[in-house]
Amino acid sequence: MQRAIINDLKLVISEIKKEAKVLEGKTILISGGAGFIGSYIVSLIYLLNKNLLKNKCKVISLDNYLTGAKKNFIIDIKDKDFKFLHHDVRLPLNINEKIDFIIHAAGLASPFYYKKYPLETIESAIFGAKNLLEIARLYKVKGFLFFSSSEIYGDPDPNNVPTPETYAGHVSSIGPRACYDESKRLTETLCITYHQIYGVPIKIVRPFNVYGPGMRHTDYRVIPTFIYYGLRGRNLPVHDKGVQTRTFCYITDALAAIFKVLISGKAGEVYNIGNDNPEVSMYELASIISNLLENNVKPRRKSYPSSYPAGEPQRRCPDLTKIKNELGYMPKVDLETGLNKTLQWFKREYNF
Ligand SMILES: NC(=O)c1ccc[n+]([C@@H]2O[C@H](COP(=O)([O-])OP(=O)(O)OC[C@H]3O[C@@H](n4cnc5c(N)ncnc54)[C@H](O)[C@@H]3O)[C@@H](O)[C@H]2O)c1
């Protein structure tokens, strides 16, 4: 099954060849390198070194393993050019080697976890960024990428769906999701401020629901939850009426977007990343997954569990005009294909 993920990553490499060349001989510092997206970024660079780059790109990955796994689920990397440090990014860090790029991906991405760890969520975003921005300043990095979120738009008014980067958002500063939404918002402000005052070439991505193989069932985001329930022969728990909508972006499309923004995005700019099609309701998503499972499980509406933060946005769909026009990004993997790949990974990983 790892073979399937590696083949996926090779397709990404063919799409980001131009950007990847810039990484020749460079060093990347990444926070959250043991998380879902972080593990893919680290593995992709490992494969770039094996397949494309003459001068290897080095990686220093930081993670406190609060939600990330200690062992990379794609490739068990044992390579002198890859360091995996157990470090909490909320604390300052001394780095004694030249850093060329920084990616701040550490955070509590799943609503279940940011409800459980609200202070860690706020501090990991803001203090983590502050510590890394200081390193960026010191080494005059070529690029600093911050993982913000589509959640910074809050519950957008329908006139702003699909949502462009220029939409200012509809967010409560004291609501049940504020620890996540507002800390991402303030961290965006912090990044822009470092750009304006110190000239740090920051770039910001706002991902819209990235998914794929490697998400664990204990992640509690919607796709791993539906798949895991279904594989155990249980009906798929759709919150409330299930009319709330999302768009979902398969991990390989997201990776192409991430590297395009990191290398070729304009400094001081924000980019939506995701897939703009289809915008599906949660009931529809559950129906698609139950069809793929072929075991007679069905979507079942239920009230929100107490572990889930209230105030769920009703619609979320990106306007991708900016990244498509400026960076030539185009999502390629349709929803059923991506879900099926994720389902096959779950079957293998959890012995179904
Ligand atoms: N996956 C998505 O759909 C999505 C959508 C919007 C935004 N994002 C953002 O992208 C980033 C990566 O998302 P993901 O899906 O890989 O999340 P993830 O939860 O799988 O990974 C986050 C990683 O950060 C680590 N971490 C948390 N706090 C830390 C700290 N203080 N110090 C060091 N490490 C810490 C966790 O242990 C984990 O390994 C997150 O910042 C998330 O908010 C993701």
The ligand as an ORCA input file, in Angstrom:
! r2SCAN-3c Opt
* xyz 0 1
  N      -5.633     18.935      6.659
  C      -6.454     19.955      6.387
  O      -7.465     19.789      5.724
  C      -6.139     21.346      6.882
  C      -7.082     22.347      6.603
  C      -6.805     23.629      7.049
  C      -5.635     23.913      7.717
  N      -4.751     22.916      7.967
  C      -3.528     23.256      8.713
  O      -2.422     22.609      8.119
  C      -1.510     22.169      9.118
  C      -1.246     20.673      8.958
  O      -2.492     19.983      9.049
  P      -2.568     18.405      9.229
  O      -3.840     17.974      8.637
  O      -1.305     17.796      8.785
  O      -2.686     18.320     10.808
  P      -2.157     17.182     11.801
  O      -2.914     17.364     13.063
  O      -2.189     15.864     11.138
  O      -0.630     17.573     12.028
  C      -0.220     18.633     12.869
  C       1.079     18.224     13.529
  O       1.492     19.301     14.389
  C       2.020     18.730     15.582
  N       1.971     19.740     16.640
  C       0.884     20.277     17.236
  N       1.258     21.196     18.135
  C       2.615     21.245     18.096
  C       3.599     22.000     18.796
  N       3.248     22.896     19.717
  N       4.908     21.782     18.517
  C       5.274     20.880     17.581
  N       4.403     20.132     16.884
  C       3.080     20.325     17.137
  C       1.138     17.522     15.839
  O       1.731     16.578     16.707
  C       0.969     16.982     14.420
  O       1.993     16.077     14.100
  C      -2.121     22.537     10.475
  O      -1.552     23.741     10.914
  C      -3.583     22.743     10.144
  O      -4.194     23.670     11.023
  C      -4.975     21.640      7.563
*
